[in-house]
Amino acid sequence: MPSSACRLVIPVLLAAWLGPAGPAWAVFPPPIKDEGKFFSAEALDKANKKIREVYERYLKDVVIETFPAIPADQEKKAKEQDKKEFFAQWARQRVKDLGVNGIYVLICKKPGRLEVEVTDEARKKAFTRDDRGKLIKKMFEKFRDKKFDEGLLEGIDFVASTLKANAGK
């Protein structure tokens, strides 16, 4: 009798242990968070698809967040610090909070700011400091002319082509 009970209990325990795990889901970068309302729905859809392709091909995140203004809990710090340093620290903190592995873009409407942070691992080879500067210039030129959708899509295309070029090095 004990051996037949064991035969029944073990599968039940295994099923209970493995059952709640559920299916494994692929991890993709989050969709663009456009709280600053810079982009059209069509541009966001295209950009999110391109970002997923970049992730699938190069295993690097491209995370983009827009804000209408500096969050209330950050305003005091923004007033006390140099603007450039404040935005750089804010972007670094978002990279850390989100667990980004690649490129993070922070866009603020008021005050107007475009900040790009590249993680240490990505900066070594995949997306260098020079590449970061080129991305900022490319996006800023379009944003300055209020061509936000174009700047977004061209920026992501630049990231993809740069990762492709640097992957062979």
Buried (B, 14 or more C-beta within 10 A) or exposed (E): EEEEEEEEEEEEEEEEEEEEEEEEEEEEBEBBEBEBEBBEEEBBEBBBEBBBEBBEEBEBBBBBBBBEBBEEEBEEEBEEBEEEEBBBBBBBEBBEEBEBBBBBBBBBBEEEBBBBBBBEEBBEEBBBEEBBEBBBEBBBEBBEEEEBBBBBBBBBBBBBEBBEEBEEE
